[in-house]
C-alpha cells in the first residue's frame, strides 16, 4: 500500500465509516431522514448482486446522494444482509488519500473478515476525489464479480468521461435530479393520497403559494426540511452549490482560470431562463468569445446548473446547426441565490420562471427529458414538444402561461370532467382559440401545430382554471401550472407518455 498515513489511522477511519461491523445495532447517520421517491428504484439497482457491473449514482450537489447511499445500507441491514459484507467509504476523508479502490476491499477483509468472493456490497461516496476512478471501479467489479459495487459523485467532476463508459456498458448510471414538485409537496407535510385535495377551486390559492415556495427553495431536500436553511437560502445556494461548482469543481476539472467570467455567464443565462437565445446574443450580453461560450455551456450543463433544449420547426424538423436554443436554470431555486426570491403569485418575475420549473419536472422522467424540445417558426411557437423516441414525431405539446385569460372555466374539482356540458364548453374554447378569438389568440400556434402533426395530447397551463376540450384528434387539457408540475413529476407522466408512444 503506497500510503503516507499510519496504517492504524486508515483502519480507524474505515471502522468509523462502518460501525455496523462491530455493533449490530449501529445504523447509518442519515437512515431516519425522509426518503426520496428515487429510493425504491435505486435500491433495487444497488442491491442486485446478480448484475455484474458497477452502479454509478450522479447528480448535482445537495440533492441527497449521500443520504440515499446511507439509506441503501440501512435497508440492506434491515433485510438481513451480513453486516460484515457491507463496505462503505467516503473518499473525501484525508485518511484515504492515495489509496486504490482495490485496497479498501483488502483492508475490510483484514479488519472485518469481508469476503469479496461472496455476495457483498461495496459503496464509495465522493468518488470524484479518486484519480482515474473509472478504471479502479471497473477493475474492482471485474476482479470480484460477486460484489455489488456502487459509487457516487457530483455531476460536475464525475461526468467527464461517463458518456463513453456508459455507452460501453461498463457502468449502470443512475441520475438523481433535484427535488420534483411532487416530492416537495410530500416532504412539506403532504401525502400523495391527499394531493387531490389541493386540486380544487377552493384551494387554488394554496396550490399557487406552494408552487412559489417550490420555485424559491424547493429543489433541495435540506431547504425543505430545515427552517434554518430556508432562513438564509441565498447563502446556502451560493456557498454550497454555485460557488463550489464554479470556483472548485469546474476550474479543477477543466482548468478554467477566469471564474468571474463563468459567474457572469451564469447570471446572463439565469436572466434569460426559459427564453430562446443564440451564441451571438450571449456574446453581446456577457462579453465572452463565442468559442469560449460553447465550452462554458457544456461545462455548466455537465454540472447540472443549466439545461438546453433544441429547436424544431413547424414541420417537426431539427436544424443541422443549432444557432438558436432555449436555456434554463436546471433548478428554479437557483434564481434565489443569483437575484431575489419570488414574492408571491402576483410577482412579475414568476411568469418567465414558470417554464423553468416545468422543464425541471421533465428531468424526473428519463423518457420525457431525453425527448423534449421546443418549436418555433415564422408564424408562431410552441413552448415544449414531446417527441416519439423512435421516429421523432411530435406526440405531446405544451403552452406554459400564468393566466386564465380566454379559457372557459370547468365546473367543480380540478382534474375531473364533471359533465358533458363542461367538456363541450372546453371544446368550444379550443375551437375559438384556433380561430379568431381575441382572448386566446396566443394559443393559435399550438392548435395549428397539434392539427398538423395529429398530436394526441396537449397541455395549456393556467393560474387557477381547469377544463378539458377536444379539437380534431387532440385532447387539450387546460390546468393550473401547479397541477401540471405535479403530473410531470409523478409516475402519471410516464404512463401518459408510454400510452401515447404505444398508440403511435
N, C-alpha and C positions, 0 to 999 in steps of 0.2 A: 504494500500500500504506500503510494507516494503522497504522504500527508504530513503537514507541518505540526499539527496539534498532537499532544499526547493521546495515545490510543484510549486511555481511560476516559478522557474528556469526550471523545467521539462516542464511545459506548454509552456514556452517561446521557448524552443528548438523545441518542437513539432510544434509550429506555424511557426517557421523558416523553418522547413522541408516541410511545406505545405502552401506556400504563396498564393496558389490559393483559400484557404478558405476565405480569406479576400479581395483578389484582383482578379477580374475576368480576368484581362489582364496578370496576372503572369504566367510564364511558367518555367518548369524545366531548370536548367542551361545548360544541355547538349542537349537540344532539337534541336539545329541547327547543331550539329555535323553530319558528314556523317553517314548514316545508313549502317549497315552490311547486308549481304544477308540473315542473320538469322532473321531479324526484322519481316518480314511478318508472317512466321510460328510461331514464338514465340508470337507475339501479338495475333494471333488467339487463341493460347492456354491460354494466360494470361488474355484475356478479356472475356472469356466464363464463365459466372456465372452459367451456367447450369451444369457444371462439378463439382460435389460436393466432390472434394478432392484438396488438396493444390498442387501448382506448385513449383518445386524447380529448380532454374537456377544454374548450376555449370560449372566450367571451371577453367583453370589456371589463375594466376594473370595477370593483364594488357591486357586482350583481349577484354575489352569493356562491361563487365557485367553491371556495374553501369550505363554507358551511355545507354545501351539497356533498363534498367528499367525506366530511365528518359524519353526516347522516347516513351515507352508504356504509361506513364502518359500523355505526351503531346498529343498523338494520341487519347486517351480517351477524353481529353478536347476538341479537335477539332471535335470529333464525337458527342459532346453534352452531355457527361456524367455529372451528377450532381457534381459540384466542391466539395461539402462538403461530398460526398460519396466516395472520393478517399483519402486514408490514406497512407502516405509514411514515413518511419523512417529508418535512418541509425544507426545501433545498435552499432557502434564503438564510438559513442558520449558519453563522460563521464557522461553527464546528465542522460543517460538512464541506468546506472549501477544499477543492482538489480531489474529492472522492469520485470514483467512477460509479455508474449505476449498478454494475455487477457487484461492486464491493459492498453495497448495502445488504444484498442478499447474503453474502458471506458473513458479514457482521451479525445479521439477525440469526443465522444458523448457529454461530458461536454463542451468542448471548441468550437466545430463547429456544434453541432447538428447531428453528424454522427449517422445514424440509422442502426445498424447491422442486424435488421430483414428484411431490404430491400436489393435489389441488390446493391453491392458496391465492392470496390477493396481495399485490404489491402496488402501493399508491404513492405517487410523488406529487407534492404540491409545489407551486412556483418553479416549474421545470425550466423556465427561461433562464434561470441562474446557472444552468449546467451547459457548458460548451459542447457543441455537437451532440445535443441531447437526442436528436432523431436517431443517430447511429447507435447510441447507447441503449435506447429503448428498443430499437429493432433487434439488437444483439441479445438483449435480455429475454425478449419474447421467443426468439429462435432457440436459445440455449436451453430454456426451461419451459417447454410448451404447456406443461400442466398448470403454470401460473397464469393468473389474470392480471395483466399489467395495465395500470391506469395512470395517466399523467395529466397535469392541469397547468395551464399558463394563460397569462393575459394575452389578448389578441395581438397587441402591438409588437411585442418581441417574438412571439411564438409562431406567427403566421408566415414567417419569412420564406420557408421552403415547404410549407404544408401542402400547397396545391399539388406539387409533383408527388409528394409522399402519399397523399390520399389517392391520387389517380393510379398509383402503382399498387394500391391495395394493401399497403403496409400497415396503415392505421385505420381504425374506425373513429371518425371525428364527430364529436357532439358539440354543437354551438349553443351556448347559454346566453340568450339575449337579455336586455333589461326587463324589468317587471312589465307585464302586459296590464292593460286596464282591468281585465277580469281578475288577475292576481291582486292588483292594487285594491279592488273592491273587497276581495275576500280577506286580505291581510289587514284592511282597515276596520274589520269587525263584522263584515257581512259574510254570508254563506251563499253558495251558488243557488241553492234551492230557494233562497229568498230574493234573488236578483229580480225576478219578475215583478216584485212589489215596487221596485224603482221605476218600472216602465209603465207608469200610469200617468194620466194627465195631471192628477193632483200633486205628483212628486217630481215633475219635470224640473222644477227649480232646484230641488235637492240633487238630482242627477247632474245638472249643469254645474253646480258648485263642486261636486265630486270630480267632474271632468277637469275643471280648472285646477283643483288641488293636484290631480294626477299630472297635468302638464307642468306644474311648478316643481313638484318634488317626487312624483310617484314612480319614477323609473328605478329607484334604488331601495332595496329592502330596508337598509338601516334607517333611511329617512322616513319610511312608512311606520316603522315600529318604535322609533326613538324621537321623543319630543325635543330632546337636546340637540339632535342633528338638525331637525326641522327649524329650530330657532336660529340657527346660523347656517342656513342652507348654502348661501353664497360661498362661505369659506370651505365648507365640506366639498362642494363640487369643484371649486377652483383648486384647492390644495391636494385633495385626494384623487382626483380624476384628471382634470385637464392639465394642470401643471406637471403631474407625474408623467403623463404621456408625452406632452410637448417638450418638457425640459429634461426628461430622463430616458424614457423608453425609446422614442424616435431618434433623438441625437445619438444615443448609444448604439442603436442598431444600424442606422443608415448614415451616420457621420454628418448629420445636419449641424451646421455651425451657427446659422442665424435663427435662433429660436424666436426672436421678436418678429421676424418676417413670417414665421409659421403661425404665431399668435395673431398677427394682423390678418392673415388669410382666413383663419377660423372665424374671426369676428365678421369679416365680409360674408362668408358663407352663411353664418347664422342670421345676418340681416336679410339674406336672400333665401332663407329656408323655405322650400315649397315653391320656388319660382324657377322659371326657365332662364338659364344663363348660357353664355358662351365663354370660351377661354379669353377672348378679347374683352368681354365685359369685365371679367375678373381681373385681367391685367390692368385695365383702366382704373378700377376701384382699389386695387391693392398695391399697384406699382411693381408687381413681381413679373419677371420674364415668363413667357408662355411655356417654354420647355421646363422651367423650374416649377411652374404651376402644375403641369402634368404629373411630375414626380410627387409633389406635395399632396395632390389629391389622392393619389394611390396610397401614400403613407397614411393620410387621415382616414381613408376608408378601411385600410387594413387594421387600424387602431380602433375601429368601431366608433369614431367620432362623427363621421358623416356617411350618408348613403346617396348614391347617384342612380337615377333612373334614365333609361334610354328612351328615345322618341321614335314613334311610328307616325305615318301619315294617315289620311282618311281612308286609304285603301288597305291599311294594316301592314304596310311595308316598312321595314327597317331601313335606315340610311347606312351607306357604306362607311361614311365618316361621320362620327357623332360630333358635329360642330356645335349643336345645342343639346343640352341635357338639363334635367332637374336635379337640384341638390337639396338635401335635407339634413338637419341635425339628426343623428341616429336616435337621440332621445330628446324630446322637447324640454325636459328638465334642465338641460344644459343652458337654455336661454336665461334661467335664473342666475347662473354664475356669470354669464357674459354681459347681461344687461340688467333687467329688473323683472321681478315676478309679475305675472298677470294678476291684476287686482280683483277681477270678477268677470262674470259672463258678459258685462257691458263694456269691457276694456277693448278698445280698437285693435290692440295687439293680438287678440285672440284669433281673429279670422285667419291671418296668414300662418299662424302656428297650428291651426286645427288640422290642416292637411299633413303636417309633420307628424302629429300624434297618430293619425290614421295609418300613415306609412309605417310608423313604429310598430303597429299591431301586426302588420304583414310579416315582420321579422319573426314573429312567433310561429309562423306557418311556413315550413320549407317549400311546400308545393306552391304557395302563393308568392312568397318573396322572390323565388327564382324565375317566376313567370309574369312579373308585373312591369309595366312600362306606362307611358302616357302618350296621348295622341294630340298632334297639332297640325293644322293645315291652314291655308289662306282664309277659309271661311269659318274657322272655329277651333275648339279644342275640347278634349275630354281629360279630366284631371288624372284618372288612373284607369288602366285597362289590364284585365287579366287574360293571359294568352293560354291556349291549349298547349300542354307540354310536349306534344308530338308534332302536330302540324303548324303550330304557332298562330292559329287564327283566334281572334278575339272571342271570348266566351263570357266575360264579365266587364262591366263598365261602371265608373263611379263619378259623381259630381259632388264635390265637397264644398259646402257653404254653411254659413251660420245665420240662417234666415228662414222664416216661414212664408215669405212673400210669394204669392202666386200659387200656393199649394192648397188644394182642397183638404179640409180637415175631416179625418175619420172620427167615428164616434166610439167612446169607451176606451178600454185598456189598450195601451200601445202594444203592438206585436200580435194583435188578434184581429182577424176580419170579423166584424160584428154582424154584418148582414149584407145582402146583395146590393142594397142601395148605396152603402158606403163604398163598396168596390166599384160600382158604376160611377159614382161621383169622382173617384180617383181616376178612372179611365177617361172620363171627360176632361179632367185636368191635364192628363197626359197628352191627349189629342190637342188641347188648346196650346200646351207648351210647344208642341211640334208644329203648330200652325202660326197664327198671327197674334196670339195672346200677349199683351204687353207685360203682364206681371211676371210670367215665367219665360219671357223671350230668351234669357241667357241659357236656358236648357235646350234650346233648339238644336245645337250641335250634338248634344248627347242623343237626342231622338234620331237625328239623321244617321249618326254613326251606328246606333243599335239596329236601325232598319236596314242599313246597307250590309251589315255583317251578320244579320239574323242572331244578334246577341240574345241569349236566353234570359239573362238576369241583369238588372241594372239597379244601382242604388243612388239616391239623392239624399244627402244629409240635410236636416232641418235643425232648428233650435228647439222646438217642442212638439211639432206635428208628426203624427204617424198616419199613413194611409197607403193603400196598395192599388195599383192600376195596371191595365194591360193595353198594350198598343202593338198590333201585329203579333209577332211571336215572342215579344219581350214582356216580361213582368217587371214593372217598376215599383220599387219599394222606397217610399219617402219616410224616413225615420230619423229620430233625434240622433245627433252626432255621437252622443254617449252610448246609445244603443248599438250603433254600427261598430264603434270601437270595441264594445264588449263582444259582439258577434264575431268579429275578425280575430279576436284574441282568445277565443274559446274553440272547442272542438267543432262547434257549429260551422265555422268557416271551412274546415277540412271536409265536412260532409257535403256542404253546398258545392264546393269546387269539384269534389270527386263525382258528384251526381251530374254536374254539367259536362265533365270530361267523358263520362260514360255515355251520356246522351249523344254527344258528338260522335 
